[in-house]
């Protein structure tokens, strides 16, 4: 099964620059970063949830891979490199907070997550690399414990590190976030 939604309403960004503003949807890019904005610190994290409703309850998941494609025209960070910094590895964690629309999260009111079965996006080796991440255990946990989506964040939020990927709102339909799940 391939899940690659267009204009996914469950794809959100929240940040420390506006710590009380609710998470927002609407950017053609997903950004996990520790940067600055007008001289002030700016950390941001991404939330993305895929709809698993077409997976039968009796399904046994063999594997699941999350495909993230580097932003080809970065709008954050140094506005040149999609991935930048010496410490830009990321965690992908399972959100344990049940939620819906409107968006309930902000920097000061983040979703609860678990590090159990978390996946890692390793430190970038080039400015525009795409990533395929094994999220099998996370998806299995979501099917058992409830699907509230993934939280993607830098492992260490140290200034001047960023990862920028194409979002489900991007015009390039082939490079929107994609989750491929193999099950029986």
N, C-alpha and C positions, 0 to 999 in steps of 0.2 A: 504494500500500500504506500502510495506517495501522497504526502500532504504538503501542498505549496499554495496556501491561500493568498488571494489578492485582497489588498486593503483589510488586513486582519485587524479587527477592532480590539483584539486581545494581545496587541503588540504595543508596549508602552515604554516610555523613558521617564525617569525621575532623577532629580539632581539636587546637589547641595547649594547651588547658587540661589535657587528659589525653594528653600527647604519646606515651606508650608504649602506650596502649590501642588495640586494633585498631579499624578503622573499624566503624561500627555501622549496622545497618538497623533500622527500626522507628518512625520518626517520621512523623507525618502531614504534615510540612513539610520542604522542602529549604532549607537556610540557607547562604548564603555571607556570611561576616561577619568584621568586625574590631570587637570589642566588649570588654566586661569581664565577669568573673564573680567575684563576691565580692571585687572590687578587683584581680583579676589579669587580665592580657590574655587574650583568647579570640579566636582566629582559627579559622574552620572553612571546609572545602571539601567539595564534593559530587562523587560519582562516580555516573554512570548509564550503563548499557549496555543496548542494545536487541538483541533476537534477530533477526539478518538471515538466518537459515537458510532462509527460504522465498524468498529472492531467488535466481533462477537464476544460476549462475556466469557465464553469457554476457550478463547484463543490462548495459545501459548506463544509468547514472543521469542523468536530466535535471535533477532538482532534489530537494532535501531541506530541509524546514523543521522546526525544533524548536519546539513550542508549550509555553510555561511560563506558568502561571496564578498570579497573586498570591495569597498566603495570605490568606484572609478573616478569620481570627482569629489574628494573629501571636503566637507564643509566645516569640520571641526579640527582641533589640534593646530598643526602648522599649515593646514589647508593645502598641503602638497602630498603628504604620505597618508594612506589609509591606516597604516599601522606604524606607530612611532614609539620609541623609548626603549630603555634597557630592562624594563620591568613590566611588560605588558601582557604577561600570561593571565588567563582568566579562569574563573570557576563557572561551571554551569551547575546550578543547584535546583532542587525541587522545592517549589513554593508549597507551604503547608496551610496557609491561610486561604479559606474559602472566600471567593470574591466574585463580583460581577460588575456590570455597568450601572451607574457611572463609576469611574475609576476611583478607588478608595485610598490609593497609596500616595505618599509623598516621602521626601527624605526624612522628615520628622515622624512619619507614620509608615515605615516600610513593611512589606509583607514578611511574615515569618517563613524561614527556610530551614532545610536540614542539609547538613553536609554528608549525610549517609548516601552512598552511591554517587556522589558528585563526580562530574566529568571535568576534564581540564582542557583548555585550549592553550597549548604551549606557547612560550615566548616566540614572537614572530621572527622569521629569518629573512623576510623581505617586506617591502613596503606595501605590496599589493597581493599578498598570498591569500588564496581561498583556503578554507579549512573544512575538513570532514571529521566530525567528532563522534566517537562511539558513546551513545547515550542509552544503550540497551538496559542497563540496570535502573536508570532513572525512569524510563518508560514503563518497565515492569512494576516499579514502585508506584507510579502514577495510576496504573490500571488496577492495582490492589488497594491503594490508599486514597484515591481521589486525584483527579487531574486539575491542578490549579496553575499549571504552567511551569516554565523555567525562569529562573533569575540568572542573568549573566552579568558578571562584574569582574573587575580587575582583582587579582589575588591580593595585591598590595597597592593601595591607592596612593601612590607617590607621584607628585607633580611631574608633568611632561611625559606621560605615558598614555597611549590611546589605542583602541581597536575600533575601526569603523567598517561596518558591513552594510550591504544593500538591504533595505527593509521591504516589507510586502507592499509598500506604497510606491516603490520605484517603478519607473516605466519599463525597465528591463525585466520582463516577465520570467525569463529563463534563470535569472540570478536572484530571485526572491528567496528568502529562507525556506528550506525544504527539509522535511523529515521523512525518511524512508524506513518503514517498519516491515520486517519480514516476520510472519507468524503462521502458525498452523492451527 
